Amino acid sequence: MANVNSFFNSKNTVRELTKNVIDQTSNYIEAIKAFSRTTYSSLYVIDYEKKGFDYVSDNPLFLCGHSPEEVEEMGYEYYFKYVPEEDLDLLLTINTVGFDFYEAIPIEERKDYTISYDFLLKTKEGKSILINQKLTPMFLNEEGKVWKALCVVSLSTKSNSGNITIYKNGSNVISEYDLKANHWRTLEKVKLTNREKEIIQYSIRGYSIKEIAEKIFVSPDTVKFHRKKLFEKLDVTNISEAIRYVTNNKLL
């Protein structure tokens, strides 16, 4: 039967911490708090040694009606309370395959990788929202195990749970996990054309299709054509989702 310890993979067991490792974290939470205030991002920090959360931001997206302090106190019990059973099993699978992947990465590169995935949260009103989480290691112990990790929470641009991907900072290669075949496959990161970047940049600034057409000296139908191709490329249905996808995946 799954419990909180199920999320803490034996391959990433963090035991004794040396002074050199602990000194990495001097006052780091203040930087996380400042980033959260500045960007209004929904963030939390996982501590794999104490098997809980070090910090939870006050952005309500991830809180399901609780205060940040309440969620921090709940720790991983939060998932058992607000994630549907099927998606809870999915999270446990992600935990296993994710740490298997990290075990194969050279220690000096492990902080360069981020895992992204989508799952449902049940709100207190009885509704479900699909959210995306991106988790990246912040601090490793001297054995290369992930000690603390930063997780960024946002609304998903997808239509279903899963979508497990791992990408390396500065690389155009993405590893995607196939849940049906139970293996990783390598894909190339989505690349935007210059025209698609222009359209996204103007859309972020609130320009209409007609206004974008005037700015880039094309017809509104041409803008619509490029938007349609962009939506297909990103597997989204509207410009808001496209903006969120491009922003979350640093495609500009």
ZAVOMI-40303 format. One record per residue (C-alpha): x negated, z negated, y negated. Coordinates in steps of 0.05 Angstrom, whole numbers, padded with zeros to 5 digits, always signed. Last residue first. Example, Ala and Ser with C-alpha at 12.3 -4.5 7.8 and 13.67 -1.06 7.14 Angstrom:
// ZAVOMI-40303
-00273-00143+00021-00246-00156+00090
// end
This chain:
// ZAVOMI-40303
-00235+00538-00649-00227+00526-00574-00237+00451-00576-00192+00437-00515-00146+00388-00549-00143+00430-00612-00129+00496-00577-00077+00464-00532-00042+00427-00590-00041+00491-00632-00014+00531-00574+00040+00479-00560+00062+00482-00632+00059+00558-00631+00108+00564-00573+00114+00574-00498+00046+00556-00470+00004+00585-00413-00058+00591-00458-00069+00665-00446+00006+00680-00444+00016+00643-00510-00042+00681-00541-00015+00748-00519+00053+00731-00551+00018+00707-00614-00022+00772-00618+00042+00814-00612+00079+00771-00663+00022+00780-00713+00025+00855-00701+00101+00854-00712+00090+00817-00778+00047+00877-00801-00027+00870-00814-00069+00852-00875-00097+00785-00851-00064+00743-00906-00001+00785-00911+00011+00781-00836-00001+00705-00838+00052+00698-00892+00103+00738-00852+00089+00698-00789+00097+00633-00828+00037+00593-00854+00036+00518-00838-00039+00505-00844-00044+00500-00768-00011+00568-00765-00065+00597-00810-00119+00572-00763-00081+00595-00701-00072+00665-00729-00144+00671-00749-00168+00646-00681-00124+00697-00646-00154+00752-00689-00225+00729-00673-00209+00731-00599-00200+00666-00563-00238+00647-00501-00209+00607-00444-00262+00571-00403-00285+00608-00341-00261+00581-00274-00293+00545-00216-00252+00519-00158-00248+00449-00131-00215+00434-00064-00153+00403-00034-00118+00469-00018-00051+00445-00046-00080+00402-00101-00126+00456-00126-00176+00420-00172-00202+00460-00232-00275+00462-00251-00287+00493-00320-00346+00537-00341-00358+00555-00414-00408+00497-00422-00424+00458-00485-00393+00394-00461-00378+00399-00387-00308+00409-00361-00266+00377-00308-00195+00400-00294-00134+00370-00260-00070+00407-00279-00027+00355-00243+00042+00342-00271+00089+00397-00294+00109+00439-00355+00041+00440-00390+00025+00428-00464+00018+00354-00449+00031+00302-00504-00033+00265-00520-00075+00208-00492-00151+00201-00502-00188+00159-00451-00256+00129-00464-00296+00104-00404-00336+00041-00391-00381+00025-00331-00387+00093-00298-00439+00086-00243-00508+00115-00259-00546+00061-00221-00570+00031-00287-00498+00021-00310-00463+00077-00347-00431+00075-00415-00382+00123-00450-00354+00164-00392-00300+00214-00410-00226+00213-00395-00175+00263-00421-00103+00244-00410-00044+00291-00418+00027+00266-00423+00093+00289-00394+00150+00247-00420+00204+00215-00378+00268+00183-00404+00297+00116-00382+00299+00087-00452+00240+00042-00434+00199+00105-00425+00177+00131-00357+00109+00166-00361+00096+00231-00325+00027+00259-00309-00024+00309-00335-00099+00315-00323-00166+00322-00359-00235+00301-00335-00293+00301-00383-00367+00313-00368-00428+00304-00413-00434+00229-00396-00453+00247-00325-00512+00291-00344-00570+00241-00336-00541+00217-00271-00543+00286-00238-00472+00305-00218-00451+00301-00145-00424+00230-00150-00382+00253-00210-00343+00301-00166-00327+00247-00114-00308+00203-00173-00257+00254-00196-00231+00269-00126-00214+00196-00114-00185+00178-00183-00146+00243-00185-00115+00226-00117-00096+00157-00143-00065+00189-00204-00025+00236-00160+00001+00178-00119+00025+00146-00184+00056+00214-00201+00100+00211-00139+00117+00137-00152+00139+00149-00224+00091+00119-00276+00116+00062-00320+00110-00003-00281+00055+00014-00232+00016+00046-00289+00021-00016-00332-00005-00058-00274-00071-00022-00290-00083-00068-00349-00024-00112-00365-00063-00151-00418-00085-00088-00453-00014-00062-00450+00011-00127-00482-00043-00126-00536-00027-00054-00554+00046-00075-00565+00098-00051-00516+00153+00000-00525+00127+00050-00474+00055+00043-00501+00023+00111-00492+00054+00149-00550+00060+00086-00594-00009+00093-00628-00033+00021-00632-00098+00033-00595-00115-00001-00529-00183-00034-00519-00225-00064-00464-00176-00045-00409-00180-00068-00337-00222-00071-00274-00274-00121-00301-00331-00076-00280-00293-00011-00289-00278-00025-00362-00228+00027-00387-00222+00042-00462-00157+00065-00493-00138+00117-00544-00077+00147-00577-00103+00186-00637-00082+00170-00708-00145+00209-00729-00175+00159-00778-00145+00096-00749-00164+00115-00678-00235+00134-00699-00243+00068-00736-00218+00029-00676-00267+00065-00630-00325+00050-00678-00305-00023-00681-00303-00025-00604-00377-00007-00602-00398-00075-00629-00460-00078-00584-00443-00036-00523-00511-00010-00504-00538-00081-00502-00499-00092-00437-00539-00039-00400-00606-00067-00424-00583-00138-00407-00570-00117-00335-00500-00110-00307-00485-00135-00236-00428-00102-00200-00397-00034-00219-00365-00001-00159-00360+00074-00173-00363+00101-00102-00317+00044-00080-00263+00074-00125-00226+00028-00172-00156+00056-00178-00135+00027-00111-00154-00042-00137-00090-00042-00179-00046-00035-00117-00027+00019-00068+00000+00000+00000
// end
